[in-house]
Amino acid sequence: MLDYETIKKIDSQGMCQVYDTWPQIALEAYESNHEQIDYDDIDHIVFAGMGGSGAVGDVLSSILSKTNMHVFNVKGYTLPQTIDEKTLVIATSVSGNTSEILSILNSLNKTNCKLITFTSGGKILDLCIKNNIDYRILKKIQSPRASFPYFLFSILKILGSVIPVTKNDVIESIQNMNTIQKSISFSNLTETNSSLGLAEWISGMPVIYYPWGLESAAVRFKNSLQENAKLHAIAENVMEACHNGIVAWERSSNAQPIMIEGDDDYIKTKERWEILKEYFQASNIEYREIQSGKGGILSKLISLIYRLDYSTLYLAIKNGIDPAPIRSIDFVKDRL
């Protein structure tokens, strides 16, 4: 098991300390005095964001997936051709300098859609001011991925008229984070720490299986494994994987299956989980199950992301890797 001194030594920028305060960060964001906005006559929402900023749109898309709202997630430079006057584009960039978001904001001058941008500053703030684009300045906390709860819960507060999440839903999710924090933080480096236990188990390449409703948590886990632990990882929809990806297990490799299961998964999805587990057992392939827990969709997603993100920090430190630096991303950005 890891010890406190090792964590402090390797985690040079104190990411574990930031993650320890996620419940407080979420509460601060939701109780902020940011002005709320009421958008009328909206039937289409487009989320635009990359990396840690894009994770916010992924979660909000999951929340909206069971409504009548048409939702589209953009991970690139261009918007869908379907945007019109009933479209709300929500652009998010924690850094304020994301080239893809700058391109999108420039292109929106030629449309009649509604638009709001969330950022901590940078070139994007300058562009919004210059072009009279509605924006909100939100606080960056250590890094875009560590800023996730502040941006998410601020946006839930500001766009409460558009995103169907009640105050009770928010309170439930923050209370669950507080409960989880007591068991997974680096103040509990024991066998009862499930995030630490998962990190201790991972020795190869994680292959993450998820049901449709929990995709945003699985993708965030994959991204955090890559950014924090500097580890290759794969995320696959469990239903689709049973039509293709499962065949790859016929060959031995260092891949390790991790199944993210929802408490209220569709009955046919639950059936598929059982078949997949039977297959792994028959093939002598060790796997791990991660349960979403009970509660609303917001609470399930936030709880999963919190537990899984923390495991990627532990995994990085276990392998002697500082989770904060992202030199490869900096290499790409320096050349744009």
GILIN-V441455 format. One record per residue. N is the residue number from 1. RES is the residue in one letter. PSI is psi as a letter, one per 20 degrees, with the letter a starting at -180 (999 if undefined). Layout:
n/res/psi
N/RES/PSI
N/RES/PSI
//
This chain:
n/res/psi
1/M/q
2/L/r
3/D/r
4/Y/g
5/E/h
6/T/g
7/I/g
8/K/h
9/K/g
10/I/h
11/D/m
12/S/h
13/Q/j
14/G/k
15/M/h
16/C/h
17/Q/h
18/V/g
19/Y/h
20/D/h
21/T/j
22/W/g
23/P/h
24/Q/h
25/I/g
26/A/g
27/L/g
28/E/g
29/A/g
30/Y/h
31/E/j
32/S/r
33/N/k
34/H/p
35/E/p
36/Q/q
37/I/p
38/D/o
39/Y/p
40/D/q
41/D/l
42/I/p
43/D/j
44/H/p
45/I/p
46/V/p
47/F/p
48/A/p
49/G/q
50/M/q
51/G/c
52/G/h
53/S/h
54/G/h
55/A/h
56/V/g
57/G/h
58/D/g
59/V/g
60/L/h
61/S/g
62/S/g
63/I/h
64/L/i
65/S/h
66/K/j
67/T/r
68/N/j
69/M/p
70/H/p
71/V/p
72/F/p
73/N/p
74/V/p
75/K/m
76/G/b
77/Y/i
78/T/q
79/L/q
80/P/q
81/Q/i
82/T/i
83/I/q
84/D/a
85/E/i
86/K/j
87/T/p
88/L/o
89/V/p
90/I/o
91/A/p
92/T/p
93/S/o
94/V/g
95/S/h
96/G/j
97/N/j
98/T/p
99/S/h
100/E/g
101/I/h
102/L/g
103/S/g
104/I/g
105/L/h
106/N/h
107/S/h
108/L/i
109/N/i
110/K/j
111/T/r
112/N/k
113/C/r
114/K/q
115/L/p
116/I/q
117/T/p
118/F/p
119/T/r
120/S/i
121/G/c
122/G/a
123/K/h
124/I/g
125/L/g
126/D/g
127/L/g
128/C/g
129/I/g
130/K/h
131/N/j
132/N/l
133/I/p
134/D/p
135/Y/r
136/R/p
137/I/p
138/L/q
139/K/p
140/K/p
141/I/n
142/Q/g
143/S/r
144/P/g
145/R/h
146/A/h
147/S/i
148/F/g
149/P/h
150/Y/g
151/F/g
152/L/g
153/F/h
154/S/g
155/I/h
156/L/h
157/K/g
158/I/h
159/L/k
160/G/h
161/S/i
162/V/h
163/I/o
164/P/m
165/V/p
166/T/r
167/K/h
168/N/h
169/D/g
170/V/g
171/I/g
172/E/g
173/S/h
174/I/h
175/Q/g
176/N/h
177/M/g
178/N/g
179/T/g
180/I/h
181/Q/h
182/K/h
183/S/h
184/I/i
185/S/r
186/F/j
187/S/i
188/N/m
189/L/m
190/T/r
191/E/i
192/T/i
193/N/o
194/S/h
195/S/g
196/L/h
197/G/g
198/L/g
199/A/h
200/E/h
201/W/h
202/I/p
203/S/i
204/G/b
205/M/o
206/P/p
207/V/o
208/I/p
209/Y/p
210/Y/q
211/P/r
212/W/g
213/G/i
214/L/j
215/E/g
216/S/h
217/A/h
218/A/g
219/V/h
220/R/g
221/F/g
222/K/g
223/N/h
224/S/h
225/L/h
226/Q/g
227/E/g
228/N/g
229/A/i
230/K/l
231/L/p
232/H/q
233/A/q
234/I/q
235/A/p
236/E/q
237/N/p
238/V/h
239/M/g
240/E/h
241/A/h
242/C/i
243/H/i
244/N/f
245/G/h
246/I/h
247/V/h
248/A/h
249/W/i
250/E/i
251/R/q
252/S/q
253/S/a
254/N/j
255/A/q
256/Q/o
257/P/p
258/I/p
259/M/o
260/I/o
261/E/p
262/G/q
263/D/h
264/D/k
265/D/q
266/Y/q
267/I/h
268/K/h
269/T/g
270/K/h
271/E/g
272/R/h
273/W/g
274/E/h
275/I/g
276/L/g
277/K/h
278/E/g
279/Y/g
280/F/g
281/Q/g
282/A/h
283/S/j
284/N/l
285/I/o
286/E/p
287/Y/r
288/R/q
289/E/p
290/I/o
291/Q/q
292/S/h
293/G/r
294/K/r
295/G/a
296/G/r
297/I/h
298/L/g
299/S/g
300/K/g
301/L/g
302/I/g
303/S/g
304/L/g
305/I/g
306/Y/g
307/R/g
308/L/h
309/D/g
310/Y/h
311/S/h
312/T/h
313/L/g
314/Y/g
315/L/g
316/A/g
317/I/h
318/K/h
319/N/j
320/G/k
321/I/p
322/D/o
323/P/h
324/A/g
325/P/q
326/I/m
327/R/h
328/S/g
329/I/g
330/D/h
331/F/g
332/V/g
333/K/h
334/D/i
335/R/j
336/L/999
//
